[in-house]
Structure formats: C-alpha cells, structure tokens
Amino acid sequence: MAKRVHRPREDAEFDFILGMSRVPVLAYFAGTWPKAIEPCRVMDLVVDGVADDYTGRLTAVRADITRCPAATQRYEITGAPSYILLKEGNVVAHGTGPMTVTEMRTFLDRHL
C-alpha cells in the first residue's frame, strides 16, 4: 500500500493516528484468516487508490483486526474487510465487504 495509508501495528498506534488527524479518517479493517485474505487484498488496492485521490481531505488507515483488537471491538467490526468513516472521532458511515474504487469514491463523496 502507498505511504499515504497508515498501517498501525497495535491499538495505541491506531488511536494515535486518529487523534492526530485534522481531516476525516477512513479506517479500513482487514483480516488474515483464509476467507478474508483475497477480499482484503482487493480492498488494499482500493484504499490505496482513494488515499491518493483524497490527499489532504482524508486520512486512510489500514488496521489488522488481530493487531488492533480494542479498535475492532470499539467500532463493532464483525467481518473483514470492513470500513468506517470518522469525522471528529465520530463514525458517520460504515460498511462491510469489498468495494470497487468507484463505489468507494461514491461512499466517501456521500459522507465527507
């Protein structure tokens, strides 16, 4: 993934990134179990693309569900890939399952 997508190694780093962001945050939760690997690889490319497209208007974060269990629980993430859009720390939109780049742009434009 591009450098524009943060990849926290633990919950504390995830929370730090959210706290430092002055723009909305797209938090994408990925899983490493067999059924989640391929859909999450697809979403890696999608999130990478939109992070470039929305530079300066959005902070993108890819959180591994097993490395960030507190964030996963806090945001009630139940599957992977899942994503939430946060504004000023509040969830304004969420979804589960793979999306195309066009669908993700529509999702972001609707809620940003």
C-alpha positions in Angstrom: 0.0 0.0 0.0 1.1 3.6 -0.6 2.7 5.6 2.1 -0.5 7.6 2.3 -2.2 4.7 4.0 -1.1 4.3 7.7 -0.7 0.7 8.9 -0.7 0.7 12.7 0.9 -2.3 14.4 -1.2 -2.0 17.6 -4.2 -0.3 19.1 -2.1 2.5 20.7 -0.7 3.5 17.3 -4.2 3.3 15.7 -5.5 5.7 18.3 -2.6 8.0 17.9 -3.2 8.3 14.2 -6.9 9.0 14.7 -6.0 11.6 17.3 -3.5 13.4 15.1 -5.7 13.6 12.1 -7.2 17.0 11.3 -9.3 15.6 8.5 -11.9 12.7 8.3 -10.4 9.2 8.7 -11.2 6.2 6.6 -10.4 3.3 8.8 -10.3 0.0 6.9 -10.2 -3.2 8.9 -8.5 -6.2 7.3 -8.4 -9.8 8.4 -5.7 -12.5 7.9 -7.9 -15.6 8.1 -8.3 -17.6 4.8 -11.7 -16.4 3.7 -10.7 -12.7 4.3 -7.3 -12.7 2.6 -8.4 -12.2 -1.0 -11.2 -9.7 -0.4 -8.8 -7.7 1.8 -6.1 -7.7 -0.9 -8.7 -6.2 -3.2 -9.6 -3.6 -0.7 -5.9 -2.8 -0.1 -5.7 -1.6 -3.7 -9.0 0.3 -3.4 -8.0 2.1 -0.3 -4.5 2.8 -1.7 -6.1 4.4 -4.8 -8.6 6.6 -2.9 -5.9 7.7 -0.4 -4.0 9.1 -3.3 -7.2 10.7 -4.8 -8.2 12.3 -1.5 -4.8 13.5 -0.3 -5.3 16.4 2.1 -9.0 15.7 2.6 -8.8 12.2 4.2 -6.5 10.2 6.4 -6.5 6.5 5.4 -5.7 3.8 8.0 -5.5 0.0 7.4 -5.9 -1.8 10.7 -5.3 -5.5 11.0 -8.1 -6.9 13.1 -5.8 -9.2 15.1 -3.3 -6.4 15.8 -5.9 -3.8 16.8 -8.4 -5.8 18.8 -9.6 -2.9 21.0 -10.3 -0.7 18.0 -12.1 -3.7 16.3 -14.3 -4.1 19.3 -14.9 -0.4 19.9 -16.2 0.1 16.4 -18.1 -3.2 16.4 -16.3 -4.7 13.5 -17.6 -8.1 12.8 -16.1 -9.1 9.4 -13.3 -8.3 7.0 -13.0 -6.2 5.0 -14.9 -3.6 6.9 -14.5 0.2 6.9 -15.7 3.2 8.9 -15.5 6.9 8.1 -14.9 9.1 11.2 -15.3 12.8 11.4 -14.0 14.4 14.6 -13.8 11.0 16.2 -17.4 10.0 15.4 -18.5 7.3 13.0 -20.5 8.8 10.2 -20.6 5.8 7.9 -19.6 2.2 7.8 -19.7 -0.8 5.6 -18.5 -4.4 5.2 -17.3 -6.3 2.1 -15.2 -5.5 -0.9 -15.9 -2.4 -3.0 -14.6 -1.1 -6.3 -12.7 2.2 -6.4 -15.8 3.8 -7.9 -18.0 2.5 -5.1 -15.6 3.7 -2.5 -15.4 7.2 -4.1 -19.2 7.3 -4.1 -19.2 6.2 -0.4 -16.7 8.9 0.5 -18.2 11.7 -1.5 -21.6 11.0 0.0 -20.3 11.3 3.6 -17.3 13.6 3.5 
